[in-house]
Amino acid sequence: MKTRTKEELLAEIKELRTAAAAFEHVKAEHALLKEKLQEALELARNERDKADAVIQAIGDSISIQDRDFRVLYQNNNHKTLVGDHTGEFCYMAYADGDTVCPDCAVQKAFADGRTHRHEKSRSTDRGVLHVEIIASPLRDQAGRIFAGIEAIRDITERVQMEKALEESEKRYRMLFESAVDAIFIIDAEGDQAGRIIAANRAAADMHGYTASQLQAMQISEIDSPESAAEAPALIRRILEGEWLKTELTHIRKDGSVFPVEVSAGLLELGGHKYILAVDRDISVRKRAEKEREDLIRELQQALDRINTLKGLLPICAWCKKVRDDKGYWSRVEDYIEQHSNAAFTHGICPECLKKNDPEVYEILLKNPEFHEDLTKRKAGLIPDPGIPEGL
C-alpha cells in the first residue's frame, strides 16, 4: 500500500468536502423540484376537480371519446342517461352496433374539425324523449385532434312547447284568416311606424288589394284625407294604452270611399310596439241610418203639415173662406188641400137639395134605388142608361 503524503491527504479531503457540498446542493434542488412537482400535481388535481365539478354541474350529459370512439369520461348526468360505459366503444355501448353510427356527430367533428349538432327522438317508459346532440373536437397544444367531447341535451320540454306554439299559431292563423272583419297589425314605432305588418283576407277583399300588396303599404295609403288627418291623435291615444273605437273612412284600390268602424289597441311582441286594428265595413248600416233619417224627416214634415190644421182657424161667417198665417183668404177646400194630403170631391147634401130643388128631392126620396144607381153611375161603377121614363 502506497504511503500518501500529508498534502495528498489534505487534497483528497478537500475533494470529498467539495463533492459532499455538491451532493447537498443536488439533494436540495431535488427536494425543491419534488416540492414544486407536488404543487403542480396538486394544482393539476385541483384544476381537474374544478373542471370535473363544472362538467358535473352542467345540466347536459357530457362524454369524451378518443379517436377510436372509446369512452374516456362520462359525467353523472350521462351515466344516469345511458349507464356507466367508461372504457367501452360508444357505438357498442349506446347503439349495440359493430361500427360507428352513420349519423355520429363525433365522427363528423373528427373529419372536419368543426362542431356538429343534430336532434334525435326515442321512446321511453315516460314517453318520447327528444335530445339534441352537440359534438366538438378536442385538440392538443400542437393543434392535433386527440378526442371528441359530446353533449346530450334533453329538449323534450322545448319540443313540446314548440309543438304547442305551432298548434296555437295554426289556431290563431285560422281565426285571423276566417274573420269577417278586416284585421291589421301595424308597426307603431321606429322607422317603419305606420307600415302594415299583417293583413287578413277580409282586409284584402274589403280594400281591393291582395294581402301581400297591403303588407307593402303604409296604413295612411288606405285612409281618406279626413281620416289621415285624425290618425296622429288617435295613434297617440293608443300608445298611451287606450283601446279606442271610432268611425273613419277608407279608400279602396278603385278610389271609392267607404265608412269603417275601427277598434284598435296596443300590441307588444318581443319588446316592440304594434297596433292591432279591427275594421268593419259599415256602408250598409250607414245607408240604413240615412234611410231612417230621411223617413223620420218626411214623417216630421207630414206631421208639420197636419199640425197646421190644428188650433183656431179663422173662417168668414158669410162666405166661409178661411184665413192662413200670411193673412190671405181662400176657400176651405183650397186651404185643406194645401196643408194636408186630402183632396175634395163635390156633392149635394139632402138638406141643400131639398132647399134648392125640392122636386128632385121628392123623386129621390120616393125612389131610393134610383139614387143609389145614380151614385154608382157617377162613380163609373155601372153604365148610364139615362133617366127612366115618367121621372
For each residue, the residues with C-beta under 8 A, 3 or more apart:
1:
2:
3:
4: 8 9 12
5: 8 9
6: 9 10
7: 10 11
8: 4 5 11 12
9: 4 5 6 12 13
10: 6 7 13 14
11: 7 8 14 15
12: 4 8 9 15 16
13: 9 10 16 17
14: 10 11 17 18
15: 11 12 18 19
16: 12 13 19 20
17: 13 14 20 21
18: 14 15 21 22
19: 15 16 22 23
20: 16 17 23 24
21: 17 18 24 25
22: 18 19 25 26
23: 19 20 26 27
24: 20 21 27 28
25: 21 22 28 29
26: 22 23 29 30
27: 23 24 30 31
28: 24 25 31 32
29: 25 26 32 33
30: 26 27 33 34
31: 27 28 34 35
32: 28 29 35 36
33: 29 30 36 37
34: 30 31 37 38
35: 31 32 38 39
36: 32 33 39 40
37: 33 34 40 41
38: 34 35 41 42
39: 35 36 42 43
40: 36 37 43 44
41: 37 38 44 45
42: 38 39 45 46
43: 39 40 46 47
44: 40 41 47 48
45: 41 42 48 49
46: 42 43 49 50
47: 43 44 50 51
48: 44 45 51 52
49: 45 46 52 53
50: 46 47 53 54
51: 47 48 54 55
52: 48 49 55 56 75
53: 49 50 56 57
54: 50 51 57 58
55: 51 52 58 62 75
56: 52 53 75 76 77
57: 53 54
58: 54 55 62 75 77 151
59: 77 153
60: 77 151 152 153
61: 74 75 77 78 80 81 82 151 152 153
62: 55 58 73 74 75 77 78 149 150 151 152
63: 71 73 74 75 78 90 149 150 152
64: 71 72 73 138 147 148 149 150
65: 69 70 71 72 90 106 147 148 150
66: 69 70 72 146 147
67: 110 145 146 147
68: 89
69: 65 66 89 90 91 100 104 106 107
70: 65 66 87 88 89 90
71: 63 64 65 74 85 86 87 88 89 90 93
72: 64 65 66 86 147
73: 62 63 64 86
74: 61 62 63 71 78 79 84 85 86
75: 52 55 56 58 61 62 63 78 79
76: 56 79 80
77: 56 58 59 60 61 62 80 81
78: 61 62 63 74 75 81 82 152
79: 74 75 76 82 83 84
80: 61 76 77
81: 61 77 78 152
82: 61 78 79 85 93 94
83: 79 93
84: 74 79
85: 71 74 82 88 90 93 94
86: 71 72 73 74
87: 70 71
88: 70 71 85 92 93
89: 68 69 70 71 92 93
90: 63 65 69 70 71 85 93 94 95 106
91: 69 94 95 97 98 99 100 101 104
92: 88 89 95 96 97 98
93: 71 82 83 85 88 89 90
94: 82 85 90 91
95: 90 91 92 101
96: 92
97: 91 92 100 101
98: 91 92
99: 91
100: 69 91 97 104 107
101: 91 95 97 104 107
102:
103: 118
104: 69 91 100 101 107 108 135
105: 108 109 116 117 118 133 134 135 150
106: 65 69 90 109 110 135 148 150
107: 69 100 101 104 110 111
108: 104 105 111 112 114 116 135
109: 105 106 112 113 114 115 116 135 136 137 145 148
110: 67 106 107 113 137 145 148
111: 107 108
112: 108 109
113: 109 110 137 145
114: 108 109 137
115: 109 134 135 136
116: 105 108 109 134 135
117: 105 132 133 134 135
118: 103 105 132 133
119: 130 131 132 133 155
120: 130 131 133
121: 128 129 130 131
122: 128 129 131
123: 127 128 129
124: 127 128 129
125:
126: 129
127: 123 124 156
128: 121 122 123 124 156
129: 121 122 123 124 126 154 156
130: 119 120 121 154 155 156 158 159
131: 119 120 121 122 152 153 154 155 156
132: 117 118 119 152 153 155
133: 105 117 118 119 120 150 151 152 153
134: 105 115 116 117 150 151 153
135: 104 105 106 108 109 115 116 117 148 149 150 151
136: 109 115 148 149
137: 109 110 113 114 145 147 148
138: 64 145 146 147 148 149
139: 142 143 144 145 146
140: 143 144 146
141:
142: 139
143: 139 140
144: 139 140
145: 67 109 110 113 137 138 139 148
146: 66 67 138 139 140
147: 64 65 66 67 72 137 138
148: 64 65 106 109 110 135 136 137 138 145
149: 62 63 64 135 136 138
150: 62 63 64 65 105 106 133 134 135
151: 58 60 61 62 133 134 135
152: 60 61 62 63 78 81 131 132 133
153: 59 60 61 131 132 133 134
154: 129 130 131 157
155: 119 130 131 132 158 159
156: 127 128 129 130 131 159 160
157: 154 160 161
158: 130 155 161 162
159: 130 155 156 162 163
160: 156 157 163 164
161: 157 158 164 165
162: 158 159 165 166
163: 159 160 166 167
164: 160 161 167 168
165: 161 162 168 169
166: 162 163 169 170
167: 163 164 170 171
168: 164 165 171 172
169: 165 166 172 173
170: 166 167 173 174
171: 167 168 174 175
172: 168 169 175 176
173: 169 170 176 177
174: 170 171 177 178
175: 171 172 178 179
176: 172 173 179 183 198 200
177: 173 174 200 201
178: 174 175
179: 175 176 183 200 202 278
180: 202
181: 202 278 279 280
182: 199 200 202 203 206 207 260 278 279 280 281
183: 176 179 198 199 200 202 203 276 277 278 279
184: 196 198 199 203 214 219 275 276 277 278 279
185: 196 197 198 199 267 274 275 276 277
186: 194 195 196 197 219 274 275 276 277
187: 190 192 193 194 195 197 272 274 275
188: 193 235 238 239 266 273 274 275
189: 193 272 273
190: 187 193 272
191:
192: 187 195
193: 187 188 189 190
194: 186 187 218 219 220
195: 186 187 192 217 218 219
196: 184 185 186 199 214 215 216 217 218 219
197: 185 186 187 215 274
198: 176 183 184 185 215
199: 182 183 184 185 196 203 204 211 214 215
200: 176 177 179 182 183 203 204 211
201: 177 204 205 211
202: 179 180 181 182 183 205 206
203: 182 183 184 199 200 206 207 211 214 279
204: 199 200 201 207 209 210 211 213 214
205: 201 202 208
206: 182 202 203 250 252 279 281
207: 182 203 204 214 222 250 251 252 253
208: 205 252 253 254
209: 204 213 214 217 253
210: 204 213 214
211: 199 200 201 203 204 214 215
212: 215 216
213: 204 209 210 216 217
214: 184 196 199 203 204 207 209 210 211 217 222
215: 196 197 198 199 211 212
216: 196 212 213
217: 195 196 209 213 214 221 222
218: 194 195 196 221
219: 184 186 194 195 196 222 223 231 277
220: 194 223 228 231
221: 217 218
222: 207 214 217 219 250 251
223: 219 220 227 228 231 248 249 250 251
224: 227 228 248 249 250 251 257
225: 228 229
226: 229 230 249
227: 223 224 230 231 248 249 250
228: 220 223 224 225 231
229: 225 226
230: 226 227 233 234 248
231: 219 220 223 227 228 234 235
232: 235 236
233: 230 236 237
234: 230 231 237 238 244 246 264
235: 188 231 232 238 239 275
236: 232 233 239 240
237: 233 234 240 242 244
238: 188 234 235 241 242 243 244 264 265 266 275
239: 188 235 236 266 273
240: 236 237
241: 238 266
242: 237 238 265
243: 238 263 264 265 266
244: 234 237 238 262 263 264 265
245: 261 262 263
246: 234 261 262
247: 259 260 261 262 282
248: 223 224 227 230 259 260 262
249: 223 224 226 227 257 258 259 260
250: 206 207 222 223 224 227 257 258 260 279
251: 207 222 223 224 255 256 257
252: 206 207 208 255 256 257 258
253: 207 208 209
254: 208
255: 251 252
256: 251 252
257: 224 249 250 251 252
258: 249 250 252 281 283
259: 247 248 249 281 282 283 286
260: 182 247 248 249 250 279 280 281 282
261: 245 246 247 279 280 282
262: 244 245 246 247 248 277 278 279 280
263: 243 244 245 277 278
264: 234 238 243 244 275 276 277 278
265: 238 242 243 244 275 276
266: 188 238 239 241 243 273 274 275 276
267: 185 273 274 275 276
268: 271 272 273 274
269: 272 274
270:
271: 268
272: 187 189 190 268 269
273: 188 189 239 266 267 268
274: 185 186 187 188 197 266 267 268 269
275: 184 185 186 187 188 235 238 264 265 266 267
276: 183 184 185 186 264 265 266 267
277: 183 184 185 186 219 262 263 264
278: 179 181 182 183 184 262 263 264
279: 181 182 183 184 203 206 250 260 261 262
280: 181 182 260 261 262
281: 182 206 258 259 260 284
282: 247 259 260 261 285 286
283: 258 259 286 287
284: 281 287 288
285: 282 288 289
286: 259 282 283 289 290
287: 283 284 290 291
288: 284 285 291 292
289: 285 286 292 293
290: 286 287 293 294
291: 287 288 294 295
292: 288 289 295 296
293: 289 290 296 297
294: 290 291 297 298
295: 291 292 298 299
296: 292 293 299 300
297: 293 294 300 301
298: 294 295 301 302
299: 295 296 302 303
300: 296 297 303 304
301: 297 298 304 305
302: 298 299 305 306 341
303: 299 300 306 307
304: 300 301 307 308
305: 301 302 308 309 339 340 341
306: 302 303 309 310 340
307: 303 304 310
308: 304 305 325 339
309: 305 306 313 336 339 340
310: 306 307
311:
312:
313: 309 322
314: 322 323
315: 320 321 322 323 332
316: 319 320 321 322 329
317: 320
318:
319: 316
320: 315 316 317 331 332
321: 315 316 329 330 331 332
322: 313 314 315 316 329 330 331 332 335
323: 314 315 327 328 329
324: 327 328 330 335
325: 308
326:
327: 323 324
328: 323 324
329: 316 321 322 323
330: 321 322 324 334 335 338
331: 320 321 322 334 335
332: 315 320 321 322 335 336
333: 336 337 344
334: 330 331 337 338
335: 322 324 330 331 332 338 339
336: 309 332 333 339 340 342 344
337: 333 334 340 342 343 344
338: 330 334 335
339: 305 308 309 335 336
340: 305 306 309 336 337
341: 302 305
342: 336 337
343: 337
344: 333 336 337
345:
346:
347:
348: 352 353 356
349: 352 353
350: 353 354 361
351: 354 355
352: 348 349 355 356
353: 348 349 350 356 357 360 361 364
354: 350 351 357 358 361
355: 351 352 358
356: 348 352 353
357: 353 354 360 361
358: 354 355 361 362
359: 362 363
360: 353 357 363 364
361: 350 353 354 357 358 364 365
362: 358 359 365 366
363: 359 360 366 367 370 391
364: 353 360 361 367 368 370 371
365: 361 362 368
366: 362 363
367: 363 364 370 371 391
368: 364 365 371 372
369: 372 373
370: 363 364 367 373 374 388 391
371: 364 367 368 374 375
372: 368 369 375 376
373: 369 370 376 377 382
374: 370 371 377 378
375: 371 372 378 379
376: 372 373 379 381 382
377: 373 374 380 381 382 383 384
378: 374 375
379: 375 376
380: 377
381: 376 377
382: 373 376 377
383: 377
384: 377
385:
386:
387: 391
388: 370 391
389:
390:
391: 363 367 370 387 388
